[in-house]
Amino acid sequence: MTQTNKGASAFSTSLDNGIAELVIAKPPVNALDSYEWFALADEIDRLGADENVRVIVLRAEGRGFCAGVDIKELDKHPERIVAVNAGNYATFKAVHRSPVPVVVAVHGYVLGGGIGITGAADIVVASECASFALPEVDRGAMGGGAHLQRLFPVQKVRYLFFTGDAISAPDAERYGFIERIVPKAELRDTALAIASKIAAKSPAMIRIAKEALNGIEDGNLEDKYRWEQGFTLQAYTSPDSAETRRAFVEKRDARF
């Protein structure tokens, strides 16, 4: 079942035996624009509200899982930063607050918004080629640290945020958030096998368990991310922010 609403051409969904499979596919790098983030959030919400859905597997096709927001859109339409922020917030919240578990299967680059999706998920499966980075400072933005902090400890989050460095899945494994690392060819089957275990359980019990586990987390993930987003808007008022986006589009080093 392929969605047709505006922005939803960036992904497709299917349902089989209680497992909803949502696949992001927007060449070349799965960077989503403001419309696509909202469409993705709406679809995740729709799946979670469907009584036939017991678990969601979220994965991607192409060179990597998700490169985050469409920097070219923001360079051309800087006024859309508010819409992009809102779309990101809605998507990450939809994953985290989904009434059913969300299994994320990542490969290649997991950047920016890809970190938000992964950090909001219940279970993470990664291919051996996966790498994680949050290059927000290099894009003149903020945000995502709250979700990165669900994956890494505080000091590692700050190192990754300040430097923009990427960390490979094998190196990230020692931090404990990756359930399994497998060859890329086995990624989908591994995620679906985990989802099948969950789908075989009582759907009522799993939905109760998801709500209960969200309730015992330290702090409120959405409130933390909303705090960060205020600084994204502050950052966007700086000339340096515009320079980072222009340099990215022109494929050159930023000049400060």
Backbone torsions as a table, in degrees:
resi	resn	phi	psi	omega
1	MET	NA	106.9	179.8
2	THR	-94.2	131.3	-178.2
3	GLN	-76.8	153.6	-176.4
4	THR	-124.0	-7.1	-178.6
5	ASN	-67.5	160.6	-173.9
6	LYS	-56.3	127.5	179.4
7	GLY	93.5	-14.8	-173.2
8	ALA	-87.5	0.2	176.0
9	SER	-69.1	-9.5	-180.0
10	ALA	-79.8	-5.5	-179.6
11	PHE	-153.7	167.3	175.1
12	SER	-139.9	158.5	179.2
13	THR	-134.4	153.3	174.3
14	SER	-145.8	160.5	-178.5
15	LEU	-133.3	128.2	-179.6
16	ASP	-147.4	120.0	177.2
17	ASN	53.2	41.5	177.4
18	GLY	84.2	-4.8	180.0
19	ILE	-101.9	115.6	174.1
20	ALA	-90.5	123.5	179.2
21	GLU	-107.7	117.4	-178.9
22	LEU	-111.7	122.0	-173.3
23	VAL	-120.4	117.4	175.1
24	ILE	-80.5	131.6	179.7
25	ALA	-151.1	89.4	177.2
26	LYS	-134.7	90.2	179.4
27	PRO	-59.4	152.3	5.4
28	PRO	-91.5	-17.7	-170.8
29	VAL	-131.1	11.5	-178.3
30	ASN	56.7	42.4	171.8
31	ALA	-94.1	122.3	-172.5
32	LEU	-97.9	143.3	176.5
33	ASP	-89.1	-178.9	-173.7
34	SER	-61.1	-39.6	179.2
35	TYR	-66.5	-39.2	-176.7
36	GLU	-70.2	-34.5	176.6
37	TRP	-64.1	-42.7	178.2
38	PHE	-64.8	-41.5	179.7
39	ALA	-63.3	-39.3	179.0
40	LEU	-64.9	-43.5	177.7
41	ALA	-60.2	-44.6	-179.8
42	ASP	-61.5	-39.6	-178.5
43	GLU	-69.3	-40.6	178.1
44	ILE	-64.1	-40.9	176.3
45	ASP	-62.8	-42.2	179.8
46	ARG	-62.0	-43.3	-179.8
47	LEU	-64.6	-42.0	-179.8
48	GLY	-64.3	-28.0	-179.7
49	ALA	-84.6	-11.1	-178.7
50	ASP	-81.8	119.5	-178.1
51	GLU	-65.9	-16.8	178.2
52	ASN	-81.4	-12.2	-179.6
53	VAL	-93.1	125.4	179.4
54	ARG	-108.2	-23.0	-179.8
55	VAL	-161.2	150.3	178.6
56	ILE	-115.5	132.4	170.5
57	VAL	-108.3	121.6	-178.8
58	LEU	-114.3	118.4	-178.8
59	ARG	-142.6	-173.0	-177.0
60	ALA	-145.6	159.3	171.8
61	GLU	-105.4	163.7	174.9
62	GLY	99.1	-158.9	-171.4
63	ARG	-72.7	-25.7	-179.0
64	GLY	-158.6	173.6	-176.5
65	PHE	-69.1	-58.8	-179.1
66	CYS	-164.1	129.4	179.2
67	ALA	-93.9	9.6	175.4
68	GLY	91.0	-139.2	-177.0
69	VAL	-83.2	161.5	178.9
70	ASP	-83.5	98.0	-177.6
71	ILE	-61.5	-33.0	179.3
72	LYS	-65.0	-35.2	176.2
73	GLU	-63.4	-45.2	-177.9
74	LEU	-71.0	-31.4	176.4
75	ASP	-66.8	-37.3	-179.4
76	LYS	-83.1	-33.8	-177.6
77	HIS	-130.6	73.3	-177.0
78	PRO	-60.7	-22.8	179.4
79	GLU	-67.8	-13.7	-179.1
80	ARG	-82.4	3.0	-179.4
81	ILE	-58.1	-36.6	179.6
82	VAL	-65.0	-42.5	178.9
83	ALA	-66.7	-40.9	178.2
84	VAL	-62.7	-46.3	177.3
85	ASN	-56.5	-45.4	-178.7
86	ALA	-65.8	-38.5	178.6
87	GLY	-66.7	-41.1	175.4
88	ASN	-60.9	-49.2	-179.2
89	TYR	-56.9	-46.6	-178.2
90	ALA	-63.6	-40.2	-179.2
91	THR	-67.8	-49.3	-178.2
92	PHE	-63.8	-38.4	177.3
93	LYS	-65.3	-40.7	179.8
94	ALA	-60.8	-39.8	177.6
95	VAL	-68.0	-51.8	-175.6
96	HIS	-65.0	-41.6	-175.4
97	ARG	-95.3	4.3	177.4
98	SER	-53.2	136.1	178.8
99	PRO	-64.6	-17.0	178.9
100	VAL	-116.8	156.3	179.0
101	PRO	-61.6	145.8	177.0
102	VAL	-118.2	118.6	176.4
103	VAL	-99.9	121.3	179.5
104	VAL	-103.9	129.8	178.3
105	ALA	-114.6	112.7	-172.5
106	VAL	-113.3	148.7	175.6
107	HIS	-145.1	162.0	179.1
108	GLY	55.7	-139.9	-176.7
109	TYR	-78.8	137.5	172.6
110	VAL	-124.3	98.5	-169.6
111	LEU	-124.1	149.7	169.9
112	GLY	50.0	-112.8	178.5
113	GLY	-60.0	-26.7	175.3
114	GLY	-64.6	-34.4	174.1
115	ILE	-66.8	-40.4	179.0
116	GLY	-59.8	-45.0	178.6
117	ILE	-63.9	-47.0	-177.4
118	THR	-65.0	-44.2	-179.7
119	GLY	-67.2	-24.3	179.4
120	ALA	-84.8	-15.0	-172.5
121	ALA	-74.8	166.2	178.0
122	ASP	-86.1	-39.2	-176.3
123	ILE	-138.4	137.8	-179.3
124	VAL	-120.2	125.3	171.9
125	VAL	-116.2	137.6	-175.2
126	ALA	-131.5	147.3	171.3
127	SER	-81.2	161.1	180.0
128	GLU	-61.5	-24.7	-177.2
129	CYS	-89.0	-1.4	-176.6
130	ALA	-70.0	146.9	173.0
131	SER	-143.8	151.1	-172.4
132	PHE	-120.9	134.6	177.8
133	ALA	-156.7	152.7	177.8
134	LEU	-130.3	79.5	-174.5
135	PRO	-83.8	41.1	-175.3
136	GLU	-63.2	-41.2	-179.7
137	VAL	-58.8	-38.4	179.8
138	ASP	-74.9	-8.1	178.6
139	ARG	-111.6	7.5	178.3
140	GLY	71.8	28.2	-176.7
141	ALA	-131.4	179.5	174.0
142	MET	-133.8	-178.0	175.0
143	GLY	100.9	153.7	177.8
144	GLY	99.4	-13.5	-179.6
145	GLY	-63.6	-35.4	179.2
146	ALA	-62.0	-39.0	-179.7
147	HIS	-77.9	-35.3	175.9
148	LEU	-63.3	-32.0	-178.3
149	GLN	-75.2	-10.5	170.2
150	ARG	-81.9	-11.2	-178.9
151	LEU	-106.2	-36.9	-175.2
152	PHE	-128.4	158.1	175.6
153	PRO	-71.0	166.4	-169.6
154	VAL	-53.2	-51.5	-175.2
155	GLN	-67.5	-34.0	177.6
156	LYS	-68.0	-38.3	175.9
157	VAL	-58.4	-44.7	-177.5
158	ARG	-68.1	-38.3	176.2
159	TYR	-60.6	-48.5	-177.9
160	LEU	-65.2	-39.0	-178.4
161	PHE	-69.7	-46.1	-177.2
162	PHE	-69.1	-36.7	-175.8
163	THR	-92.5	-27.5	-174.2
164	GLY	76.4	5.8	-179.5
165	ASP	-63.5	152.5	174.9
166	ALA	-98.5	151.2	175.5
167	ILE	-125.6	129.9	-176.5
168	SER	-73.6	158.1	179.1
169	ALA	-58.2	-44.9	178.0
170	PRO	-59.7	-38.6	178.0
171	ASP	-73.0	-32.1	-179.4
172	ALA	-75.8	-18.4	-174.2
173	GLU	-58.4	-32.0	-176.9
174	ARG	-67.5	-14.4	178.7
175	TYR	-86.4	-8.3	166.4
176	GLY	89.7	-2.5	-175.7
177	PHE	-85.9	-16.5	-179.7
178	ILE	-87.7	122.6	-180.0
179	GLU	-69.8	-45.3	178.7
180	ARG	-149.9	144.4	171.6
181	ILE	-113.6	126.4	-175.2
182	VAL	-136.6	162.9	171.7
183	PRO	-58.9	149.3	-175.5
184	LYS	-55.7	-36.0	-178.5
185	ALA	-64.5	-20.4	-178.5
186	GLU	-102.3	1.1	-171.9
187	LEU	-62.6	-51.8	-177.3
188	ARG	-61.9	-47.7	-178.3
189	ASP	-62.0	-37.2	179.6
190	THR	-65.3	-44.9	179.2
191	ALA	-63.8	-41.6	-179.4
192	LEU	-68.7	-33.1	177.5
193	ALA	-65.2	-42.4	176.3
194	ILE	-64.0	-44.3	179.5
195	ALA	-61.6	-36.6	179.4
196	SER	-63.6	-37.9	176.6
197	LYS	-61.2	-42.9	-179.6
198	ILE	-69.3	-42.2	-177.9
199	ALA	-64.2	-22.9	-179.9
200	ALA	-78.3	-13.3	-179.4
201	LYS	-80.5	171.7	174.1
202	SER	-62.3	120.3	179.7
203	PRO	-61.5	-33.8	178.7
204	ALA	-65.7	-42.3	-179.2
205	MET	-67.7	-39.3	-179.7
206	ILE	-66.2	-40.9	178.4
207	ARG	-65.0	-39.4	176.3
208	ILE	-64.0	-43.3	-179.1
209	ALA	-62.1	-40.5	-179.8
210	LYS	-62.8	-45.9	179.5
211	GLU	-64.0	-41.3	-179.2
212	ALA	-65.0	-43.7	-179.0
213	LEU	-66.4	-38.3	175.3
214	ASN	-61.5	-37.0	-176.1
215	GLY	-70.0	-22.3	-177.9
216	ILE	-98.6	4.2	177.3
217	GLU	-67.0	151.6	175.4
218	ASP	-75.0	122.8	178.4
219	GLY	75.5	-178.5	-179.4
220	ASN	-118.1	112.7	-174.5
221	LEU	-58.8	-43.5	-177.6
222	GLU	-66.9	-39.5	177.8
223	ASP	-64.9	-40.0	178.8
224	LYS	-62.5	-44.2	-179.0
225	TYR	-67.4	-37.8	178.5
226	ARG	-63.1	-38.2	175.0
227	TRP	-58.2	-47.8	179.7
228	GLU	-60.3	-39.0	-175.7
229	GLN	-63.7	-28.4	174.7
230	GLY	-60.1	-34.6	179.2
231	PHE	-76.7	-25.3	173.8
232	THR	-62.9	-45.3	178.4
233	LEU	-63.7	-38.2	176.4
234	GLN	-63.3	-43.4	179.9
235	ALA	-62.0	-37.3	-177.1
236	TYR	-69.1	-13.4	175.4
237	THR	-81.8	-7.8	-178.7
238	SER	-88.6	139.2	174.9
239	PRO	-58.4	-30.6	179.7
240	ASP	-61.2	-33.8	-179.5
241	SER	-64.7	-46.2	178.0
242	ALA	-62.8	-37.5	179.7
243	GLU	-64.1	-39.0	180.0
244	THR	-63.2	-40.5	-179.9
245	ARG	-70.7	-41.2	179.1
246	ARG	-63.4	-41.3	179.0
247	ALA	-64.4	-38.4	178.4
248	PHE	-62.9	-46.8	-179.1
249	VAL	-65.1	-39.1	-178.5
250	GLU	-85.0	-0.7	176.9
251	LYS	56.5	52.9	177.7
252	ARG	-139.0	169.2	175.8
253	ASP	-73.7	140.7	176.8
254	ALA	-70.3	148.6	-179.4
255	ARG	-116.5	123.2	-178.8
256	PHE	-121.4	NA	NA
